[in-house]
Amino acid sequence: MSLTPRYRGNRLTLMSRTHWIVPTVAVALIPALALVSQAQQPQQAPAPGRGTAETAVRPPLFFREEWKQPPYTGQLTDENRRITPAAVTNPNLEIQLYGAASHNIEVAEHEGRHDLWTGMAPSPVAVTLRDKTNYFNLTGLARLRWITRTNALHALHPVLRLADGTLIAGSHVDSNEGEFLESEIAFDNQRWFKLDPQKVVTGTEVNHPDFSRVDEIGYADLMPGAGHGIAGSSNMSAIELYAKAVPRTAR
């Protein structure tokens, strides 16, 4: 505190300058008090399920399937284009077909790639792939990528066969009206419904399916094909799965 002389008439008066100092000190203390307050705040944990930068890593590529034309003799007719186990290029994979008309699915070629075309299948169909030695772990950041084309209101849904044998179809929809487009699919952000393996129609919703051991993965076209041209149909081109492997012998 300092005293400042002031004259009132002939009298000398000493006045305090403390009121000039106190505001300055208070302003200087504000940043320090803020730092102390921040240091006392409890650290917040990451949001459940989000993980940290170190743990949020996508699994590696499990498989890629590009399809091929099965062996045939004579001209490449609709009948010779029909799908067989020989359409699979990956030696670790097996193809599974569902639906009464699934044998009518054909292997076609567009944009320099082979694809599976449903135009000649007069009923809904589903196609899945099964690894011979491993289950698919589709938890966490597992992803499915594929290149598809649809025509005339047709749409494609992901299909899984769980370890207990339940066949389910997801609510994710790819419908791209005549263009081959690539899309990516997650598994725990959609609804899942039982899928009849013979009729390929959906039933009751399956809550909290077990994605840790999935037996097969693929797709379903829930509408019948309508023939050649731009009629109702779908094409499934290259498929990639990013997931962890679970040996089938593991329990």
C-alpha positions as a printed Julia matrix, in Angstrom:
251×3 Matrix{Float64}:
   0.0     0.0     0.0
   1.32    3.56   -0.76
   0.18    6.95    0.47
  -0.34    9.87   -1.87
  -0.28   13.48   -0.59
  -3.36   15.6    -1.29
  -3.89   19.26   -0.32
  -7.26   20.51    0.82
  -6.91   24.17    1.47
  -3.79   24.55    3.64
  -3.99   21.02    5.04
  -1.96   18.12    3.76
  -3.82   14.81    3.65
  -2.31   11.36    2.95
  -4.64    9.15    0.9
  -4.29    5.42    0.35
  -3.75    4.04   -3.25
  -4.73    0.54   -2.26
  -7.83    0.71   -4.46
  -5.55    0.94   -7.52
  -3.62   -2.22   -6.57
  -6.38   -4.67   -5.61
  -8.09   -4.91   -9.03
  -4.71   -5.46  -10.71
  -3.87   -8.31   -8.35
  -7.3    -9.91   -8.84
  -6.95   -9.86  -12.62
  -3.51  -11.42  -12.39
  -4.85  -14.26  -10.19
  -7.7   -15.27  -12.56
  -5.54  -17.34  -14.99
  -3.8   -19.09  -12.12
  -7.11  -19.99  -10.47
  -8.42  -21.32  -13.8
  -5.4   -23.61  -14.15
  -5.9   -24.93  -10.63
  -9.6   -25.59  -11.37
  -8.78  -27.49  -14.55
  -6.19  -29.6   -12.77
  -8.8   -30.6   -10.18
 -11.35  -31.74  -12.82
 -11.65  -35.57  -13.07
 -10.49  -37.15  -16.33
 -13.39  -38.37  -18.48
 -13.29  -41.92  -19.8
 -13.86  -42.58  -23.54
 -17.47  -43.15  -24.55
 -18.43  -46.85  -24.29
 -17.82  -48.73  -27.5
 -15.84  -45.95  -29.13
 -12.39  -47.1   -28.02
  -9.21  -45.09  -28.21
  -6.96  -44.2   -31.1
  -4.82  -47.22  -30.29
  -7.67  -49.76  -30.17
  -9.83  -48.39  -33.01
  -8.08  -50.37  -35.74
  -9.96  -52.11  -38.54
  -9.26  -55.8   -39.01
  -7.25  -56.88  -42.07
  -8.65  -58.24  -45.32
 -10.09  -61.72  -44.67
 -10.93  -62.56  -48.28
 -11.65  -61.13  -51.7
 -13.86  -62.92  -54.2
 -14.01  -61.87  -57.87
 -15.9   -64.83  -59.46
 -15.1   -66.62  -62.71
 -16.98  -68.33  -65.53
 -17.46  -72.05  -64.73
 -16.24  -74.49  -67.4
 -18.71  -75.17  -70.23
 -18.9   -76.68  -73.72
 -20.45  -75.17  -76.81
 -21.81  -71.65  -76.93
 -22.05  -69.47  -73.82
 -25.83  -69.71  -73.4
 -27.94  -68.88  -70.36
 -27.72  -72.51  -69.3
 -23.92  -72.58  -69.61
 -23.67  -69.37  -67.6
 -25.42  -70.92  -64.6
 -23.58  -70.72  -61.34
 -21.69  -73.74  -59.96
 -19.12  -74.17  -57.16
 -16.47  -73.58  -59.85
 -17.5   -69.91  -60.06
 -15.54  -69.21  -56.86
 -11.95  -68.06  -57.4
 -10.77  -68.2   -53.78
  -9.72  -71.81  -52.92
 -10.52  -71.24  -49.23
 -14.17  -70.44  -49.91
 -17.3   -72.44  -50.66
 -20.48  -71.04  -52.18
 -23.93  -71.69  -50.71
 -27.19  -71.05  -52.62
 -30.64  -70.44  -51.11
 -34.0   -70.29  -52.84
 -35.85  -72.58  -55.26
 -34.53  -70.72  -58.31
 -31.0   -70.06  -57.1
 -29.56  -72.51  -59.66
 -30.7   -70.02  -62.34
 -28.24  -67.37  -61.17
 -25.78  -66.73  -63.97
 -22.15  -65.61  -64.16
 -21.95  -62.52  -66.38
 -19.17  -60.11  -67.29
 -19.32  -56.31  -67.06
 -16.67  -53.6   -66.79
 -13.92  -56.2   -67.06
 -15.17  -58.14  -63.99
 -17.34  -61.22  -63.53
 -20.52  -60.9   -61.48
 -23.52  -62.95  -60.38
 -26.74  -61.96  -62.2
 -30.25  -62.81  -60.92
 -32.26  -61.87  -64.02
 -33.19  -65.46  -64.91
 -34.15  -66.5   -61.36
 -37.98  -66.41  -61.11
 -38.0   -66.31  -57.3
 -36.01  -64.58  -54.51
 -32.46  -65.89  -54.03
 -29.57  -65.61  -51.62
 -25.89  -66.4   -52.1
 -23.34  -66.8   -49.33
 -19.66  -67.67  -48.95
 -18.22  -69.97  -46.3
 -14.58  -70.26  -45.3
 -13.52  -73.89  -45.04
 -11.46  -73.57  -41.85
 -12.59  -70.37  -40.1
 -15.64  -68.55  -38.82
 -15.92  -64.81  -39.44
 -15.68  -62.5   -36.43
 -17.83  -59.54  -37.48
 -17.7   -57.6   -34.22
 -16.26  -54.11  -33.79
 -14.93  -52.49  -36.96
 -15.43  -55.47  -39.29
 -16.62  -54.3   -42.7
 -17.98  -55.79  -45.93
 -17.33  -54.1   -49.28
 -18.88  -55.04  -52.58
 -19.59  -53.73  -56.06
 -23.22  -54.13  -57.08
 -25.76  -53.1   -59.69
 -29.56  -53.24  -59.49
 -32.37  -52.53  -61.94
 -36.1   -51.77  -61.72
 -36.54  -51.43  -57.94
 -34.44  -54.46  -57.04
 -32.34  -54.14  -53.88
 -29.65  -56.19  -52.19
 -29.4   -56.96  -48.47
 -26.5   -58.51  -46.52
 -27.07  -62.09  -45.34
 -25.37  -64.0   -42.51
 -25.59  -67.58  -41.35
 -24.79  -67.62  -37.65
 -22.85  -70.38  -35.93
 -26.12  -71.88  -34.61
 -27.46  -72.21  -38.18
 -29.81  -69.2   -38.14
 -29.98  -67.41  -41.47
 -30.56  -63.65  -41.15
 -30.88  -60.69  -43.53
 -29.92  -57.12  -42.64
 -31.82  -53.88  -43.16
 -28.93  -52.31  -45.1
 -30.05  -51.73  -48.69
 -28.06  -51.25  -51.89
 -30.19  -50.1   -54.82
 -28.31  -48.15  -57.46
 -30.5   -48.28  -60.58
 -28.3   -49.45  -63.41
 -24.83  -48.39  -62.25
 -22.09  -50.57  -60.77
 -21.2   -48.88  -57.48
 -19.06  -49.86  -54.5
 -20.46  -49.68  -50.97
 -19.29  -50.55  -47.46
 -21.35  -52.29  -44.8
 -21.04  -52.38  -41.03
 -22.9   -55.0   -39.01
 -23.98  -53.6   -35.65
 -25.7   -50.48  -37.05
 -28.68  -52.2   -38.69
 -31.62  -54.47  -37.89
 -31.56  -58.18  -38.67
 -34.43  -60.55  -39.56
 -34.72  -64.3   -39.93
 -34.49  -65.44  -43.53
 -36.28  -68.56  -44.74
 -33.6   -70.64  -46.53
 -36.1   -72.19  -49.0
 -38.41  -69.28  -49.8
 -35.86  -66.5   -49.11
 -38.44  -64.33  -47.36
 -37.9   -62.45  -44.1
 -39.54  -63.27  -40.79
 -39.24  -62.08  -37.22
 -36.53  -59.69  -36.06
 -33.44  -61.17  -34.42
 -32.24  -59.0   -31.56
 -28.54  -58.89  -30.7
 -27.28  -61.62  -33.05
 -23.89  -63.1   -32.15
 -21.41  -61.7   -34.65
 -18.37  -63.26  -32.99
 -18.69  -66.58  -34.9
 -20.45  -66.24  -38.26
 -20.54  -69.29  -40.53
 -21.47  -67.69  -43.9
 -21.73  -64.2   -45.37
 -23.38  -63.0   -48.57
 -26.44  -61.25  -49.95
 -30.1   -61.67  -50.85
 -32.26  -60.33  -53.67
 -35.8   -60.54  -52.29
 -37.51  -60.03  -55.67
 -37.79  -62.43  -58.61
 -35.76  -61.73  -61.73
 -37.5   -60.5   -64.88
 -35.16  -61.55  -67.66
 -32.66  -59.86  -69.94
 -32.27  -56.19  -70.7
 -33.1   -53.52  -68.13
 -35.79  -55.64  -66.46
 -35.74  -56.32  -62.73
 -32.48  -57.98  -61.67
 -29.29  -57.53  -59.67
 -25.57  -58.09  -60.19
 -23.06  -58.92  -57.47
 -19.47  -58.19  -58.51
 -16.28  -58.26  -56.38
 -16.68  -58.83  -52.62
 -14.18  -58.02  -49.86
 -14.5   -58.9   -46.18
 -12.43  -57.23  -43.47
 -12.77  -59.33  -40.33
 -10.92  -61.49  -37.84
 -10.69  -65.25  -38.31
 -11.94  -67.7   -35.67
 -10.79  -71.31  -36.24
 -13.71  -73.7   -36.57
 -12.06  -76.0   -34.05
 -12.12  -73.26  -31.38
 -14.8   -73.4   -28.69
